Amino acid sequence: MRKYGIEIISFVLLAVGIVLGAADASWFHAGGVACVWFLAALLPVGLPVLRESWESLRKGEVFNEFMLMTLAAIGAFCIGEYPEGVAVMLFYSVGEKFQEGAVAQARGHIKALMDVRPDTAVVLREGERVTLAPEKVRVGEIVEVRAGERVPLDGELLDGEASFNTSALTGESVPQESQKGDEVLAGVIAIDRTVRLRVTRPYGQSALSRVLAMVEEAAGRKAPAELLIRRLARVYTPLVTGLAALIVLVPWLWSLVAVGFAYDFSDWLYRGLVFLVVSCPCALVVSIPLGYFGGIGAASRLGILFKGGNYLDAITKVDTVVFDKTGTLTRGEFEVVEARALDGSDGRYFLQWAASVEAGSNHPIAKAVVAYAKERGVALLPVETVTELAGFGMEAVVGGKRLLVGNLRLLTDRGVVVPEGVEREGCTLVACAEETRFAGYLLLADAVKEDAAEAVRALKALNIQNIQILSGDKQSIVTKLAGQLGVTAGYGELLPEGKVRHLEELKRGHRVAFVGDGINDAPVLALSDVGIAMGGLGSDAAIETADVVIQNDQPSKVAAAIRVGRFTRRIVWQNVALALGVKALVLLLGALGVATLWEAVFADVGVALLAILNAIRIQKQIK
């Protein structure tokens, strides 16, 4: 209540004054007591507005809401309508305070993000723990973070396994389990133990700093509706001020030539004042930017960063969504999905051979084969000799037998006969041969993200039916994934320039959003109507180029981003219709002498309050 202290004082004085006036107290109406009383009620709320009017005049800004409120209040006092003059200022002041509260609420999540930046970092230097500001820590140094503390800088986990609360960055409540060597981002909280990290990025380039910079910059990028209203306001305000003057002057001029027309200056001045108060564009210039800002804040709470209100608007028009495959719909990690032996057995014997040979390689496919063998309890055999053949695979001697493990080209080059149909498999495969006998093969696939299918279903539920995949992978792999997820089409074997050409053709008849994560996706992210980057593991180039960033790399967030954009736009245009409709009605009634200043105050401040309440729904309903 302390926040509204001066408004409460003004309201009490106004209410008492109205009661005294209605009671027809003789002392109240004598000697200008009523005028002084209502002036005392006016000053607490009116002085800040009068001060703003004076500052605006000094800057040469004549036509703004402060000047309109000042003219209306002074005019009301000049014609003896003291309560209305106080009401204009009182309700305007209440509306401004309410607006400030709404904006503060919309900024709440951004402030929360700002608060997750730790002020200090504990650095291990020469065997001692030194507490420094994070910006003074160098890349490569080791920082220590105790359980319950926030990670100050992006770094690589140095020891064992650890759990981190990532909700500040991703909006996800489920803890993230990290292994030794995994990247840990600034702003997350160590849950179960003290961890040590080797710093990989300076303070200003951390994922958290990048997120904060993007959200702060977003407020400066205006949506088309917001820009239109602001342009109109520059013309609208002087126009309605002139019309208010004409409401007073034209009847006077008419009375000079029209016989029998009695001109009452107080009556027509009152009508002009009503017109002035109603014409104030507060509801538009406040609620529209607040609506877009609320949408940005609500989206960031979901782990979705819009780089401006204009992109919130643009995403509502999207009718086609195109996904990159690796790292976007898939995790970018190979996993063995099946072992097929030539003799129809379970393939344990050749899986043992393949894993034993691949155990010495750091290639992602080799690691996937070894992991698959360990999951099935297959013991590794000692390898006598091994030769790695770049682009083909490996040749080794195990238990006195020559083994070939690699792609089909390796086997055919060594004279191994490959069974018919193997080369048509729609997956990456690792084949194995003993001497010149084909033993079997392992099918590998890039692991599909858990929510990839849900992402497609959610987009179709939003009536976005044209969903495509563009990838550099083999066409057979892309076709299989497209069928698995239920997308419209999948195009494989595309270089970056091929993706650009495909998108250029697609844009001729569609509004396209492209979702990607790699450096090679930057050109198509820039070309698309809305570029969406995966921000968790995505490249810096993709994140910088994109219009929207999904922090937790979940493709299902694309549909959530579209829902936020559509809901925000609906709220904004509801506010526009509400403000213009009510104002037009009261403007007409005021010019005809039907509406009073009380109705004018409602049409101005009341509609602004309703519009702000409507804008706040974005924060409440988007979860």
C-alpha positions in Angstrom: 0.0 0.0 0.0 3.0 2.3 0.6 3.5 2.4 -3.1 0.1 4.1 -3.6 0.5 6.5 -0.6 -0.1 9.7 -2.5 -2.9 8.2 -4.5 -4.7 7.2 -1.3 -4.3 10.7 0.1 -5.7 12.2 -3.0 -8.6 9.7 -3.2 -9.6 10.4 0.4 -9.6 14.2 -0.1 -11.6 13.7 -3.3 -14.1 11.4 -1.7 -14.6 13.7 1.3 -14.9 16.7 -1.0 -17.6 15.0 -3.1 -19.6 14.1 0.1 -19.3 17.7 1.4 -20.5 19.0 -2.0 -23.4 16.6 -2.1 -24.4 17.5 1.5 -24.5 21.1 0.4 -22.3 22.3 3.4 -22.5 26.1 3.3 -18.9 26.6 4.6 -17.6 24.3 1.9 -19.1 26.4 -0.9 -18.1 29.7 0.6 -15.0 31.8 -0.3 -13.4 29.3 -2.6 -13.0 26.6 0.0 -14.1 23.9 -2.4 -11.5 25.0 -5.0 -8.7 25.0 -2.4 -9.9 21.6 -1.0 -9.9 19.9 -4.4 -6.7 21.6 -5.4 -5.1 20.0 -2.3 -6.5 16.7 -3.5 -5.1 17.4 -7.0 -1.5 18.3 -6.0 -0.2 15.0 -4.7 -1.0 13.2 -7.9 -0.8 16.2 -10.2 2.6 17.6 -9.4 4.5 14.7 -11.0 2.4 15.1 -14.2 2.9 18.9 -14.2 6.6 18.4 -13.8 6.7 16.0 -16.8 4.7 18.4 -18.8 7.1 21.2 -18.1 10.1 19.0 -18.9 8.4 18.0 -22.2 7.8 21.7 -23.1 11.5 22.5 -22.5 12.4 19.8 -24.9 9.9 21.0 -27.5 7.6 18.0 -27.0 4.2 19.6 -26.8 1.8 16.8 -27.8 2.1 13.9 -25.3 -0.1 12.3 -22.6 1.3 14.5 -19.8 0.3 17.7 -21.7 -3.2 16.2 -22.4 -3.7 15.4 -18.7 -2.5 18.8 -17.6 -4.8 20.7 -20.1 -7.8 18.5 -19.1 -7.2 19.1 -15.3 -6.6 22.9 -15.6 -9.6 23.2 -17.9 -11.9 21.3 -15.5 -10.8 23.6 -12.7 -11.4 26.7 -14.9 -15.1 25.7 -15.5 -15.6 24.7 -11.8 -15.7 20.9 -12.4 -13.2 20.3 -9.6 -13.9 16.6 -8.9 -13.4 15.7 -12.5 -10.1 17.6 -12.7 -8.9 15.7 -9.6 -10.2 12.4 -11.0 -8.3 12.9 -14.3 -5.0 13.1 -12.5 -5.8 10.5 -9.8 -6.7 7.8 -12.1 -3.9 8.6 -14.5 -1.5 8.3 -11.6 -2.9 5.0 -10.5 -2.7 3.8 -14.1 1.0 4.8 -14.3 1.8 2.9 -11.0 -0.1 -0.1 -12.3 1.8 0.0 -15.5 5.1 0.2 -13.6 4.1 -2.9 -11.7 3.1 -4.8 -14.8 6.4 -3.9 -16.5 8.3 -5.0 -13.4 6.5 -8.3 -13.5 7.3 -8.8 -17.1 11.0 -8.1 -16.4 10.9 -10.5 -13.4 12.3 -13.5 -15.3 15.0 -11.5 -16.9 16.0 -10.1 -13.5 16.1 -13.7 -12.2 18.4 -14.5 -15.0 20.6 -11.6 -14.1 20.7 -12.8 -10.4 22.1 -16.2 -11.3 25.4 -14.7 -12.3 27.8 -15.5 -9.4 29.8 -12.5 -8.1 32.8 -14.6 -7.3 34.7 -17.7 -8.4 37.1 -19.9 -6.4 40.2 -20.5 -8.5 43.0 -23.1 -7.8 46.3 -21.2 -8.3 49.6 -22.8 -7.2 47.8 -25.2 -4.8 45.8 -22.5 -3.1 42.1 -21.4 -3.4 41.8 -17.8 -4.5 38.5 -16.0 -4.6 38.2 -13.7 -7.7 35.6 -11.9 -9.7 34.6 -14.2 -12.6 35.8 -11.8 -15.2 39.3 -12.0 -13.9 39.5 -15.8 -14.3 41.5 -16.9 -17.3 40.6 -19.7 -19.8 42.3 -22.9 -18.8 42.3 -22.2 -15.1 40.6 -24.6 -12.7 37.6 -23.4 -10.6 36.0 -25.2 -7.7 32.3 -25.1 -7.1 30.8 -26.5 -3.8 27.4 -28.2 -3.6 24.6 -25.6 -3.7 26.7 -23.0 -5.5 26.3 -21.7 -9.0 28.9 -22.3 -11.6 30.6 -19.0 -12.4 32.0 -19.8 -15.9 31.6 -22.3 -18.7 34.0 -25.2 -18.1 34.9 -28.9 -18.6 34.1 -31.2 -15.7 37.4 -32.7 -14.5 36.4 -35.4 -12.0 33.8 -38.2 -12.0 30.1 -37.8 -12.3 28.0 -34.8 -11.0 24.4 -33.6 -11.0 23.5 -30.0 -11.9 20.3 -28.0 -11.6 20.0 -26.3 -15.0 16.5 -24.7 -14.6 17.8 -21.1 -14.7 19.1 -21.7 -18.2 16.8 -24.3 -19.7 13.6 -24.1 -17.7 13.9 -27.9 -17.0 13.4 -29.0 -13.5 15.1 -32.5 -14.0 18.8 -32.4 -12.9 21.4 -32.8 -15.6 23.8 -35.7 -15.1 27.3 -34.9 -16.3 30.3 -37.1 -16.8 34.0 -36.3 -16.7 34.9 -34.3 -19.8 31.4 -32.9 -20.3 30.8 -29.2 -20.7 29.1 -27.4 -17.8 27.6 -24.0 -18.3 27.7 -20.9 -16.1 24.6 -20.3 -14.0 23.8 -24.0 -13.2 23.9 -25.2 -9.6 26.1 -28.1 -8.4 23.7 -30.4 -6.5 25.4 -33.3 -4.9 29.1 -32.5 -4.3 32.0 -30.2 -4.8 33.2 -30.2 -8.5 36.3 -28.9 -10.3 36.0 -27.4 -13.8 38.6 -26.2 -16.3 37.4 -22.9 -17.7 36.7 -23.1 -21.5 35.4 -19.6 -22.2 36.0 -16.1 -20.7 33.3 -14.5 -18.6 31.9 -12.3 -21.3 31.5 -15.2 -23.7 29.9 -17.7 -21.4 26.5 -19.2 -22.4 24.8 -17.3 -19.6 26.3 -13.9 -20.6 25.2 -14.6 -24.2 21.7 -15.5 -23.1 21.4 -12.3 -21.0 22.7 -10.1 -23.8 20.2 -11.6 -26.2 17.2 -11.1 -23.9 18.3 -7.5 -23.0 18.7 -6.6 -26.7 15.3 -8.2 -27.5 13.4 -5.3 -25.8 14.9 -2.9 -28.4 13.6 -4.8 -31.5 10.1 -3.6 -32.0 7.3 -5.7 -33.5 5.5 -4.3 -36.6 2.3 -3.5 -34.6 4.3 -1.6 -32.0 6.2 0.4 -34.6 2.9 1.3 -36.4 1.3 2.5 -33.2 4.2 4.6 -32.3 4.3 6.2 -35.7 0.6 6.9 -35.5 0.9 8.4 -32.1 3.1 11.2 -33.4 0.4 12.2 -35.8 -2.6 11.2 -33.7 -1.8 13.3 -30.6 -1.6 16.7 -32.4 -4.6 15.8 -34.6 -6.9 15.1 -31.6 -5.6 18.2 -29.8 -6.6 20.3 -32.8 -10.0 18.6 -33.0 -10.6 19.3 -29.3 -9.9 23.0 -30.0 -12.3 22.9 -33.0 -15.0 21.5 -30.8 -14.7 24.7 -28.7 -14.2 27.2 -31.6 -16.5 25.9 -34.4 -19.7 26.3 -32.4 -18.6 29.8 -31.3 -18.0 30.7 -35.0 -21.4 29.2 -35.9 -23.1 31.3 -33.2 -21.8 34.4 -34.9 -23.8 33.7 -38.1 -26.6 31.3 -37.0 -29.7 33.0 -35.6 -31.1 31.5 -32.4 -28.0 29.4 -31.7 -26.9 30.1 -28.1 -23.2 29.4 -27.5 -22.2 28.3 -23.9 -18.5 28.5 -23.6 -18.3 26.3 -20.5 -20.4 23.6 -22.1 -18.3 23.4 -25.2 -15.0 23.7 -23.3 -16.2 20.8 -21.2 -16.8 18.8 -24.4 -13.4 19.7 -25.7 -11.8 18.6 -22.4 -13.6 15.2 -22.5 -12.4 14.8 -26.1 -8.8 15.6 -25.0 -8.8 13.1 -22.1 -10.3 10.3 -24.2 -7.9 10.9 -27.0 -4.8 10.2 -24.9 -3.3 7.0 -26.5 -2.0 5.5 -23.2 -3.7 2.1 -23.6 -2.0 1.7 -27.0 1.5 3.0 -26.3 1.7 1.1 -23.0 -0.1 -2.2 -23.5 1.3 -3.1 -26.9 5.0 -3.0 -26.0 4.1 -4.6 -22.6 2.4 -7.4 -24.5 5.5 -8.2 -26.6 7.8 -7.8 -23.7 5.6 -10.1 -21.7 5.8 -12.7 -24.5 9.6 -12.5 -24.6 9.7 -12.9 -20.8 7.3 -15.9 -20.8 9.2 -17.6 -23.6 12.5 -17.1 -21.8 11.0 -18.9 -18.8 10.4 -21.9 -21.1 14.0 -21.8 -22.3 13.1 -20.0 -25.6 14.9 -16.8 -26.4 13.3 -14.4 -28.9 15.8 -11.8 -30.0 13.0 -9.2 -30.4 9.2 -8.6 -30.5 9.4 -8.6 -34.3 10.4 -12.3 -34.3 7.4 -13.0 -31.9 5.3 -11.5 -34.6 7.1 -13.2 -37.5 6.8 -16.7 -36.1 3.0 -16.4 -36.0 3.0 -16.4 -39.9 5.1 -19.5 -40.3 3.4 -22.3 -42.3 6.5 -24.5 -43.0 9.1 -25.8 -40.6 12.4 -27.2 -41.9 14.7 -29.2 -39.5 18.4 -29.9 -39.8 18.9 -33.6 -38.8 22.1 -34.1 -36.9 22.1 -32.3 -33.5 18.6 -30.9 -34.1 16.3 -34.0 -34.4 19.1 -36.4 -33.4 21.6 -36.2 -30.6 24.6 -36.4 -33.0 25.7 -39.6 -31.2 25.9 -43.0 -32.9 24.3 -46.0 -31.2 24.2 -49.6 -32.4 20.6 -50.6 -33.1 21.1 -54.2 -34.3 23.7 -56.9 -34.8 23.1 -59.2 -37.8 25.1 -62.4 -38.2 25.4 -64.2 -41.5 24.5 -67.5 -40.0 21.4 -66.1 -38.2 22.8 -66.3 -34.7 22.7 -63.5 -32.2 26.1 -62.3 -33.5 27.9 -62.3 -30.2 31.0 -63.8 -31.7 31.6 -61.2 -34.4 30.4 -58.4 -32.0 33.3 -59.6 -29.7 35.7 -59.4 -32.6 34.5 -55.9 -33.8 34.5 -54.4 -30.3 38.0 -55.8 -29.5 39.4 -54.3 -32.7 37.6 -50.9 -32.3 38.6 -50.6 -28.6 41.8 -48.8 -29.5 40.1 -46.1 -31.7 38.6 -42.7 -30.6 36.2 -42.6 -33.6 32.6 -42.0 -32.5 31.5 -45.2 -34.4 34.2 -47.2 -32.7 33.1 -45.9 -29.3 29.5 -46.8 -30.0 30.5 -50.4 -31.0 32.5 -50.9 -27.8 29.7 -49.4 -25.6 27.2 -51.8 -27.3 29.4 -54.8 -26.5 29.8 -53.7 -22.9 26.0 -53.3 -22.5 25.6 -56.9 -23.5 28.4 -58.2 -21.3 30.6 -59.2 -24.2 34.3 -59.5 -23.0 37.0 -58.0 -25.2 39.8 -60.2 -26.6 43.5 -59.3 -26.7 44.5 -57.8 -30.0 47.8 -58.9 -31.4 48.2 -56.3 -34.2 46.0 -53.6 -35.5 46.2 -51.2 -38.5 43.8 -48.2 -38.9 42.9 -47.5 -42.5 41.5 -44.0 -42.8 38.1 -43.8 -44.5 37.8 -47.6 -44.5 38.1 -49.2 -41.0 40.6 -51.4 -39.2 42.5 -54.5 -40.0 43.7 -56.6 -37.0 45.0 -60.0 -35.9 43.0 -61.5 -32.9 43.8 -65.0 -31.7 45.8 -65.7 -34.8 43.0 -64.7 -37.1 43.0 -61.8 -39.6 39.9 -59.7 -38.9 38.5 -56.8 -41.0 36.2 -54.3 -39.3 34.9 -51.3 -41.2 32.8 -50.3 -44.1 31.8 -52.4 -47.1 34.5 -50.9 -49.3 37.2 -52.3 -47.0 35.8 -55.8 -47.3 35.3 -55.7 -51.1 38.8 -54.3 -51.5 40.2 -57.3 -49.5 38.2 -59.8 -51.7 35.4 -60.5 -49.3 32.0 -61.3 -50.9 29.3 -59.1 -49.4 25.8 -60.8 -49.3 23.2 -59.2 -51.6 21.1 -56.5 -50.0 23.5 -55.5 -47.3 24.5 -52.3 -49.2 20.9 -51.2 -49.3 20.5 -50.9 -45.5 19.2 -47.4 -44.6 21.7 -47.0 -41.7 25.4 -46.6 -41.2 26.9 -50.0 -40.8 30.1 -51.7 -39.5 30.8 -55.0 -41.3 33.1 -57.7 -40.0 35.0 -60.4 -41.9 37.2 -63.3 -40.7 40.0 -63.7 -43.3 37.8 -63.6 -46.5 34.6 -64.8 -44.9 31.8 -62.3 -44.3 30.7 -62.8 -40.6 28.0 -60.1 -40.2 27.4 -56.5 -39.6 26.3 -53.9 -37.0 23.6 -51.3 -37.9 24.2 -47.9 -36.3 22.0 -44.9 -36.3 22.3 -41.3 -35.0 20.2 -41.5 -31.8 16.9 -39.7 -32.3 16.1 -37.1 -29.5 13.4 -38.3 -27.1 11.0 -35.5 -28.1 11.6 -35.4 -31.8 8.3 -37.3 -32.7 6.4 -35.1 -30.2 7.9 -32.0 -31.9 6.3 -33.1 -35.2 3.0 -34.0 -33.6 2.8 -30.6 -31.8 3.5 -28.7 -35.0 0.8 -30.6 -36.9 -1.6 -29.8 -34.0 -0.8 -26.1 -34.7 -1.9 -26.8 -38.4 1.6 -26.7 -39.7 1.5 -29.6 -42.1 4.6 -28.9 -44.2 7.5 -30.2 -42.1 10.7 -31.2 -43.8 14.2 -32.4 -43.0 17.4 -31.2 -44.7 20.6 -33.1 -44.1 24.1 -33.9 -45.5 23.5 -37.5 -44.5 22.8 -40.3 -47.0 19.3 -40.1 -48.5 18.4 -43.5 -47.3 19.1 -42.5 -43.7 17.1 -39.2 -44.0 14.2 -41.0 -45.7 14.0 -43.6 -42.9 14.1 -40.8 -40.2 11.4 -38.8 -42.1 9.1 -41.9 -42.1 9.8 -42.6 -38.5 8.9 -39.1 -37.4 6.0 -38.6 -39.8 7.4 -35.5 -41.5 6.3 -34.4 -45.0 9.7 -35.0 -46.8 13.4 -35.6 -46.1 16.2 -34.4 -48.3 19.7 -35.9 -47.9 23.2 -35.6 -49.3 22.9 -31.7 -49.3 25.9 -29.5 -48.9 25.3 -26.0 -47.3 24.7 -24.4 -50.7 22.2 -27.2 -51.5 20.3 -26.3 -48.4 20.3 -22.7 -49.4 18.9 -23.5 -52.9 16.2 -25.7 -51.4 15.1 -23.0 -48.9 15.1 -20.3 -51.6 12.7 -22.4 -53.7 10.6 -23.2 -50.6 10.3 -19.5 -49.6 8.6 -18.6 -52.9 5.2 -19.9 -51.7 5.7 -20.3 -47.9 6.7 -18.6 -44.7 9.6 -20.8 -43.5 11.2 -21.4 -40.1 14.5 -23.3 -40.2 15.8 -25.1 -37.2 19.5 -26.0 -37.0 22.5 -26.1 -34.8 25.7 -26.2 -36.8 28.1 -23.7 -38.4 26.9 -25.0 -41.8 23.3 -24.1 -40.8 24.2 -20.3 -40.4 23.4 -19.4 -44.1 19.9 -21.1 -44.1 19.2 -19.7 -40.6 19.9 -16.2 -42.0 17.8 -16.9 -45.2 14.7 -18.2 -43.5 11.8 -16.0 -42.4 12.5 -17.2 -38.8 15.8 -18.8 -37.9 15.7 -21.1 -34.8 19.0 -22.3 -33.3 19.7 -25.0 -30.7 21.5 -23.1 -28.0 22.7 -25.8 -25.7 25.2 -27.5 -28.1 24.7 -25.3 -31.1 27.6 -23.5 -32.7 28.2 -19.8 -31.9 27.7 -19.0 -35.6 24.2 -20.6 -35.6 23.2 -18.9 -32.4 24.4 -15.5 -33.5 22.6 -15.8 -36.8 19.3 -17.1 -35.5 16.3 -15.1 -34.5 15.1 -17.5 -31.8 17.4 -19.7 -29.6 16.2 -22.8 -27.8 18.4 -23.2 -24.8 17.9 -26.9 -24.0 18.1 -28.3 -27.6 14.6 -29.8 -27.5 12.9 -29.7 -30.9 9.5 -29.8 -29.2 10.2 -26.2 -28.1 9.7 -25.0 -31.7 5.9 -25.6 -31.3 6.0 -23.9 -27.9 7.7 -20.9 -29.5 5.0 -20.7 -32.1 2.3 -20.9 -29.4 3.9 -18.1 -27.4 4.0 -15.9 -30.6 0.4 -16.6 -31.5 -0.9 -16.0 -28.0 1.1 -12.8 -27.7 -0.2 -11.5 -31.0 -3.7 -12.3 -30.1 -3.4 -10.4 -26.8 -1.9 -7.4 -28.5 -4.6 -7.1 -31.2 -7.3 -7.6 -28.5 -5.8 -4.6 -26.8 -5.8 -2.5 -30.0 -9.4 -3.3 -30.7 -10.4 -2.6 -27.1 -8.6 0.7 -26.9 -9.8 2.0 -30.3 -13.3 0.8 -29.9 -14.0 2.3 -26.5 -12.2 5.5 -27.3 -14.1 6.0 -30.6 -17.4 5.5 -28.8 -16.6 7.9 -25.9 -15.1 10.5 -28.3 -18.3 10.6 -30.2 -20.4 10.8 -27.0 -18.1 13.5 -25.6 -18.4 15.6 -28.8 -22.2 15.3 -28.6 -22.2 16.4 -24.9 -23.4 13.0 -23.6 -20.2 11.7 -22.0 -18.7 13.4 -18.9 -15.1 13.6 -17.8 -15.8 10.6 -15.6 -16.5 8.5 -18.7 -13.5 10.1 -20.4 -11.2 9.1 -17.5 -12.5 5.5 -17.8 -12.0 5.5 -21.5 -8.4 6.6 -21.0 -7.0 5.1 -17.8 -9.7 2.4 -17.4 -9.0 1.0 -20.8 -5.3 1.2 -20.3 -5.7 -0.8 -17.0 -7.8 -3.4 -18.8 -5.3 -3.6 -21.6 -2.4 -4.0 -19.1 -4.3 -6.8 -17.2 -4.9 -8.5 -20.5 -1.2 -8.3 -21.3 -0.3 -9.8 -18.0 -2.3 -12.9 -19.0 0.7 -13.8 -21.2 2.8 -14.3 -18.1 0.1 -16.2 -16.3 -1.1 -18.6 -19.0 2.2 -19.5 -20.7 3.9 -22.1 -18.5 
